[in-house]
């Protein structure tokens, strides 16, 4: 049943207000004003719906960094504790992600039909190694959870499941098909256990959603996580295919889950999820802003859809770690700089952990970005918070804009 909030359907918003609504949905409207607690970490993951996993560790690994952007200084082990406590689980969603355990029902149909998972599952491999895979499952049932590192190369000439490469593929195959789950992370390495040990009360017969039902719920979760969006942006969040945008729009409108709005710079309406209707009313009156300044992970939901980041933030972004060094424009692992509702630049940073040094190798501002005292203060404090959180006692500066270098030399200091 449509809600009374649909009276806002003719709202006309500035682009900056639309950005703030999106950041509010992503818990990036205002900084947390107190010390974070473990429940804040879980709340942040639930608001984002998905926390993408990536192993690059030139600075903090991506999932920790995404949470830092929202929580500020927090102990990174809270993430592993949430996984161990079964409050979140791992699976393929946008890519490999940490997901609230309540949303296991949304992904279970993928596990039951792993043939649809592309390169992540190879039926021919499964069939060829069926006996070895059964032995691996029996081994886990008898001996307990395992890591890839628990198996050595001692029997390099064998064709059994204990060989490194086949064994790794067996584990990944069983993970994709849902027979194994990640029980915990040790030094960020997966520890696999039987699904029946991790979710003993799960019942496929009564709890599994059909693919159609699950994908509709995923699209609803995507709408809530984005806050404001073009319908075409929704499918990418969970990597869905063949979404009928016209049909989906009608369904969401009929359920009163979304409200159309006009946004400056967009030729067609955007939509606001009902969870933001209170903020939408304030937005119409010009009463909302974003006050967050932080560094974002390249795999933050705000920027992981490069086309959306370009359309909403006018930020043309790519990660260049897979680009040959000579062809990189900005650096190996550049972090977008979010400043009060705008993405104003990017910085290529590297954490030297043994020396306790955060190296800002380069910092590039977007064309037309003006730098004044408040923005310098915002950037300085954001980098300082980031450095302290990683345990740095020193920040070194490489190729940065002269205007920033001048301000810092004249009194703005990093890690005072």
C-alpha positions as CSV (number, residue, x, y, z in Angstrom):
1,X,0.0,0.0,0.0
2,X,1.6,3.3,-1.0
3,X,2.4,5.5,1.9
4,X,1.6,9.2,2.6
5,X,5.1,10.0,1.7
6,X,4.3,9.6,-2.0
7,X,3.0,13.2,-1.8
8,X,6.7,14.1,-2.2
9,X,6.8,12.6,-5.7
10,X,7.2,16.0,-7.3
11,X,10.2,16.9,-5.1
12,X,12.9,18.7,-7.0
13,X,16.4,18.3,-5.6
14,X,19.8,19.8,-6.2
15,X,22.6,17.4,-7.1
16,X,24.4,18.0,-3.8
17,X,21.2,17.1,-1.9
18,X,20.8,13.9,-3.9
19,X,24.4,13.0,-3.1
20,X,23.7,13.6,0.6
21,X,20.7,11.3,0.6
22,X,22.9,8.6,-1.0
23,X,25.6,9.1,1.6
24,X,23.0,9.1,4.4
25,X,21.8,5.7,3.3
26,X,25.5,4.6,3.3
27,X,26.1,5.9,6.8
28,X,28.4,8.7,5.4
29,X,26.3,11.8,6.1
30,X,27.7,12.7,9.5
31,X,30.7,11.3,11.4
32,X,30.1,9.1,14.4
33,X,30.3,11.4,17.4
34,X,31.3,8.8,19.9
35,X,33.7,5.9,20.1
36,X,32.5,3.0,17.9
37,X,31.1,-0.1,19.5
38,X,30.9,-3.7,18.0
39,X,27.2,-3.2,17.3
40,X,28.1,-0.2,15.2
41,X,30.2,-2.4,12.9
42,X,27.2,-4.8,12.4
43,X,24.9,-1.9,11.9
44,X,27.2,-0.5,9.2
45,X,27.3,-3.8,7.3
46,X,23.5,-4.1,7.5
47,X,23.0,-0.6,6.1
48,X,25.4,-1.3,3.2
49,X,23.9,-4.8,2.9
50,X,27.2,-6.0,1.5
51,X,30.9,-5.5,2.5
52,X,33.1,-6.5,-0.4
53,X,36.3,-8.5,0.4
54,X,39.6,-7.8,-1.3
55,X,43.0,-8.9,-0.2
56,X,45.2,-6.0,-1.4
57,X,47.0,-4.7,1.7
58,X,49.1,-1.8,0.5
59,X,47.1,0.1,3.1
60,X,44.4,-1.5,5.3
61,X,42.5,-4.2,3.4
62,X,39.4,-3.0,1.8
63,X,36.7,-4.3,4.2
64,X,38.5,-2.8,7.2
65,X,38.9,0.5,5.3
66,X,35.2,0.6,4.3
67,X,34.2,0.3,8.0
68,X,36.8,2.9,9.1
69,X,35.2,5.4,6.7
70,X,32.0,5.0,8.6
71,X,33.1,4.2,12.2
72,X,36.4,6.1,12.6
73,X,39.0,4.5,14.8
74,X,37.9,0.9,15.7
75,X,39.7,-2.4,16.3
76,X,39.8,-4.3,13.0
77,X,39.4,-7.6,14.9
78,X,35.8,-6.8,15.4
79,X,35.1,-7.9,11.9
80,X,36.6,-11.4,12.5
81,X,34.7,-11.6,15.8
82,X,31.4,-10.9,14.0
83,X,32.2,-13.7,11.5
84,X,33.1,-16.1,14.3
85,X,29.9,-15.2,16.2
86,X,27.8,-16.1,13.1
87,X,26.5,-12.5,12.8
88,X,27.8,-12.3,9.2
89,X,28.8,-14.8,6.6
90,X,30.8,-14.9,3.4
91,X,29.5,-15.5,-0.1
92,X,29.5,-14.3,-3.6
93,X,27.2,-11.2,-3.8
94,X,28.5,-8.1,-5.5
95,X,31.8,-10.1,-5.5
96,X,33.1,-12.0,-2.5
97,X,31.4,-10.2,0.4
98,X,30.6,-10.3,4.1
99,X,26.8,-10.3,4.4
100,X,24.5,-10.1,7.4
101,X,23.5,-13.6,8.4
102,X,19.8,-12.7,8.1
103,X,20.3,-12.4,4.4
104,X,21.6,-15.9,3.9
105,X,18.1,-16.7,2.6
106,X,18.8,-14.3,-0.3
107,X,21.9,-16.1,-1.5
108,X,21.0,-19.8,-0.8
109,X,19.4,-20.3,-4.2
110,X,22.7,-19.5,-5.8
111,X,24.4,-22.2,-3.8
112,X,21.8,-24.8,-4.8
113,X,22.3,-24.0,-8.4
114,X,26.1,-23.4,-8.6
115,X,26.2,-24.1,-12.3
116,X,24.9,-20.6,-12.8
117,X,27.9,-19.1,-11.0
118,X,30.2,-18.9,-14.0
119,X,33.9,-19.4,-13.3
120,X,33.2,-19.8,-9.6
121,X,31.9,-23.4,-10.1
122,X,33.0,-26.0,-12.6
123,X,30.7,-29.0,-12.8
124,X,33.2,-31.0,-14.8
125,X,35.9,-30.4,-12.1
126,X,33.3,-31.5,-9.4
127,X,32.4,-34.6,-11.3
128,X,36.0,-35.6,-12.1
129,X,37.1,-35.2,-8.5
130,X,33.9,-36.4,-6.8
131,X,35.7,-39.1,-4.7
132,X,38.4,-36.7,-3.6
133,X,35.9,-34.0,-2.7
134,X,33.9,-36.5,-0.6
135,X,37.1,-37.5,1.2
136,X,37.7,-33.8,1.9
137,X,34.2,-33.4,3.4
138,X,34.7,-36.6,5.5
139,X,38.1,-35.2,6.7
140,X,36.5,-31.9,7.8
141,X,33.6,-33.8,9.5
142,X,36.1,-35.9,11.5
143,X,39.0,-33.5,12.1
144,X,37.3,-30.1,12.1
145,X,37.7,-26.8,10.1
146,X,40.6,-26.5,7.7
147,X,42.6,-23.9,5.8
148,X,44.3,-24.2,2.5
149,X,47.6,-23.8,4.4
150,X,46.9,-26.9,6.4
151,X,47.8,-29.0,3.4
152,X,51.3,-29.2,2.1
153,X,53.0,-29.9,-1.2
154,X,54.7,-33.1,0.2
155,X,52.8,-35.3,-2.2
156,X,53.3,-33.2,-5.3
157,X,53.2,-36.1,-7.6
158,X,49.8,-37.4,-6.4
159,X,46.5,-36.8,-7.9
160,X,44.7,-36.9,-4.6
161,X,42.8,-34.1,-2.9
162,X,45.8,-33.2,-0.7
163,X,47.7,-31.6,-3.6
164,X,47.8,-27.8,-3.2
165,X,46.2,-26.7,-6.4
166,X,43.5,-29.4,-6.6
167,X,42.8,-29.0,-2.9
168,X,42.4,-25.2,-3.2
169,X,39.9,-25.7,-6.0
170,X,38.0,-28.3,-4.0
171,X,37.5,-25.9,-1.2
172,X,36.4,-23.1,-3.5
173,X,34.1,-25.5,-5.3
174,X,32.5,-26.6,-2.0
175,X,32.3,-23.0,-0.8
176,X,30.4,-21.9,-4.0
177,X,28.0,-24.8,-3.8
178,X,27.3,-24.0,-0.1
179,X,28.6,-27.3,1.3
180,X,31.3,-25.4,3.1
181,X,31.2,-22.0,4.7
182,X,33.9,-19.7,6.2
183,X,33.9,-20.4,9.9
184,X,36.5,-17.7,10.7
185,X,39.4,-15.7,9.3
186,X,43.0,-16.3,10.7
187,X,45.4,-13.6,9.5
188,X,42.7,-13.0,6.9
189,X,43.0,-16.6,5.6
190,X,39.7,-18.5,5.3
191,X,39.0,-21.3,7.6
192,X,36.4,-23.7,6.2
193,X,33.8,-25.8,8.0
194,X,30.7,-27.7,7.1
195,X,27.6,-25.6,6.6
196,X,25.7,-27.9,8.9
197,X,28.1,-26.9,11.7
198,X,27.8,-23.2,11.1
199,X,24.1,-22.9,10.4
200,X,22.7,-26.1,12.1
201,X,19.1,-24.9,12.1
202,X,18.9,-24.0,8.5
203,X,16.2,-25.9,6.6
204,X,16.3,-25.7,2.8
205,X,12.7,-27.0,2.5
206,X,11.1,-24.2,4.5
207,X,13.6,-21.3,4.4
208,X,15.0,-21.2,0.9
209,X,13.5,-18.5,-1.4
210,X,12.9,-19.1,-5.0
211,X,15.3,-17.3,-7.4
212,X,12.6,-14.8,-8.4
213,X,11.6,-14.0,-4.8
214,X,15.2,-13.8,-3.7
215,X,16.3,-11.5,-6.5
216,X,13.3,-9.1,-5.9
217,X,14.3,-8.9,-2.3
218,X,17.9,-8.2,-3.4
219,X,16.8,-5.4,-5.5
220,X,14.8,-4.0,-2.6
221,X,17.9,-4.3,-0.4
222,X,19.9,-2.5,-3.1
223,X,17.4,0.3,-3.2
224,X,17.6,0.8,0.6
225,X,21.4,0.6,0.6
226,X,21.7,3.2,-2.2
227,X,18.9,5.5,-0.8
228,X,18.5,7.4,-4.0
229,X,19.1,5.9,-7.4
230,X,18.3,5.3,-11.0
231,X,16.4,2.0,-11.4
232,X,19.2,0.9,-13.7
233,X,21.7,1.1,-10.8
234,X,20.1,-1.5,-8.7
235,X,21.0,-4.7,-10.5
236,X,24.8,-4.2,-10.1
237,X,24.7,-4.2,-6.3
238,X,24.2,-8.0,-6.2
239,X,25.4,-8.6,-9.7
240,X,22.0,-9.5,-11.1
241,X,21.2,-9.9,-14.8
242,X,18.2,-9.4,-17.0
243,X,16.3,-7.0,-14.8
244,X,13.2,-5.6,-16.3
245,X,13.5,-2.0,-15.2
246,X,10.0,-0.9,-16.2
247,X,8.4,-3.9,-14.4
248,X,10.6,-3.4,-11.3
249,X,9.8,0.3,-11.1
250,X,6.0,-0.4,-11.2
251,X,6.4,-3.1,-8.5
252,X,8.4,-0.8,-6.1
253,X,6.0,2.1,-6.7
254,X,2.9,-0.1,-6.1
255,X,4.4,-1.3,-2.8
256,X,5.2,2.3,-1.7
257,X,8.8,1.4,-1.4
258,X,10.1,4.3,-3.6
259,X,9.3,7.9,-4.4
260,X,10.3,9.5,-7.7
261,X,12.2,12.8,-7.5
262,X,13.6,15.2,-10.0
263,X,17.4,15.8,-9.6
264,X,19.3,18.6,-11.3
265,X,21.4,17.3,-14.1
266,X,19.4,14.1,-14.6
267,X,17.0,14.0,-17.6
268,X,14.8,11.2,-16.0
269,X,13.6,10.8,-12.4
270,X,15.6,9.3,-9.7
271,X,13.9,7.4,-6.9
272,X,14.2,7.6,-3.1
273,X,13.8,4.6,-0.9
274,X,11.1,4.9,1.8
275,X,13.7,4.6,4.6
276,X,14.8,8.1,3.6
277,X,11.4,9.7,3.4
278,X,12.0,11.8,6.6
279,X,15.3,13.0,5.2
280,X,13.6,13.7,1.8
281,X,11.2,16.1,3.5
282,X,14.2,17.9,5.1
283,X,16.0,17.8,1.8
284,X,13.2,19.6,0.1
285,X,13.7,22.4,2.6
286,X,17.4,22.4,2.0
287,X,18.2,21.3,5.6
288,X,20.5,18.4,5.0
289,X,24.2,18.3,4.3
290,X,27.0,15.8,4.6
291,X,29.8,16.7,7.0
292,X,32.0,13.6,6.5
293,X,35.5,13.9,5.2
294,X,37.3,10.5,4.8
295,X,39.3,8.3,2.5
296,X,37.3,5.6,0.7
297,X,38.3,2.2,-0.4
298,X,38.3,1.5,-4.1
299,X,35.7,-1.2,-3.2
300,X,33.4,1.0,-1.2
301,X,29.8,0.7,-2.3
302,X,29.8,4.5,-3.0
303,X,32.4,4.0,-5.8
304,X,32.4,0.3,-6.7
305,X,30.0,1.0,-9.6
306,X,32.2,3.2,-11.6
307,X,29.4,4.4,-13.9
308,X,27.2,5.4,-10.9
309,X,30.1,7.2,-9.4
310,X,30.5,9.2,-12.6
311,X,26.8,10.0,-12.9
312,X,26.2,10.9,-9.3
313,X,29.5,12.4,-8.2
314,X,31.1,13.3,-11.6
315,X,34.0,11.2,-10.5
316,X,35.7,9.2,-13.2
317,X,37.5,6.4,-11.3
318,X,39.3,3.3,-12.0
319,X,41.7,1.2,-9.9
320,X,45.1,1.0,-11.5
321,X,46.8,-1.8,-9.6
322,X,46.2,-4.1,-12.6
323,X,47.5,-1.5,-15.0
324,X,51.2,-1.6,-16.0
325,X,53.1,1.0,-13.9
326,X,54.2,3.1,-16.9
327,X,50.5,3.5,-17.9
328,X,49.1,4.5,-14.5
329,X,47.7,8.0,-14.3
330,X,47.2,8.3,-10.5
331,X,48.9,5.4,-8.8
332,X,48.7,1.7,-7.8
333,X,45.8,1.8,-5.2
334,X,44.2,5.2,-5.1
335,X,41.7,6.1,-2.4
336,X,38.9,8.5,-3.3
337,X,38.7,11.5,-1.0
338,X,35.1,12.2,0.2
339,X,34.7,15.8,1.5
340,X,31.3,17.1,2.7
341,X,29.2,15.4,0.0
342,X,31.7,15.7,-2.9
343,X,34.5,13.4,-4.1
344,X,37.2,15.9,-4.5
345,X,40.2,13.8,-5.4
346,X,42.2,10.7,-4.8
347,X,45.4,9.7,-3.0
348,X,47.9,6.9,-3.7
349,X,49.0,5.8,-0.2
350,X,51.2,3.0,1.2
351,X,51.4,1.9,4.8
352,X,55.0,0.9,5.9
353,X,53.9,-1.1,9.0
354,X,57.3,-2.0,10.3
355,X,58.5,1.6,10.2
356,X,55.1,3.0,11.4
357,X,55.0,5.3,8.4
358,X,52.0,6.2,6.2
359,X,53.4,7.4,2.8
360,X,51.2,9.7,0.7
361,X,52.8,8.9,-2.6
362,X,50.6,11.3,-4.5
363,X,47.4,13.3,-4.0
364,X,45.4,14.5,-7.0
365,X,42.5,17.0,-6.8
366,X,39.7,16.9,-9.2
367,X,39.6,19.7,-11.9
368,X,37.9,22.8,-10.5
369,X,38.3,21.9,-6.8
370,X,39.1,25.0,-4.8
371,X,41.2,24.7,-1.7
372,X,40.7,26.9,1.3
373,X,41.5,26.7,5.0
374,X,38.4,24.6,5.9
375,X,39.1,22.0,3.1
376,X,42.8,21.9,4.0
377,X,41.8,21.2,7.6
378,X,39.3,18.5,6.5
379,X,41.9,16.7,4.4
380,X,44.6,17.0,7.0
381,X,42.4,15.6,9.8
382,X,41.1,12.8,7.5
383,X,44.7,11.7,6.6
384,X,45.7,12.0,10.3
385,X,42.8,9.9,11.5
386,X,43.6,7.3,8.8
387,X,47.3,7.2,9.8
388,X,46.6,6.9,13.5
389,X,44.0,4.1,12.9
390,X,46.7,2.1,11.1
391,X,49.3,2.7,13.9
392,X,51.4,5.2,12.0
393,X,53.5,7.6,13.9
394,X,54.7,9.5,10.9
395,X,53.2,10.7,7.5
396,X,55.5,11.3,4.6
397,X,54.4,13.4,1.6
398,X,55.3,12.8,-2.1
399,X,53.6,14.4,-5.1
400,X,50.9,16.6,-3.6
401,X,49.4,19.9,-4.9
402,X,51.5,22.9,-4.0
403,X,48.6,24.6,-2.4
404,X,48.3,21.7,0.2
405,X,52.0,21.6,0.7
406,X,52.1,25.3,1.4
407,X,49.3,25.1,3.9
408,X,51.0,22.2,5.7
409,X,54.3,23.9,5.7
410,X,52.7,27.0,7.2
411,X,51.1,25.3,10.2
412,X,48.6,22.6,9.3
413,X,50.4,19.5,10.5
414,X,49.9,15.8,10.1
415,X,50.0,13.7,13.2
416,X,50.7,16.6,15.5
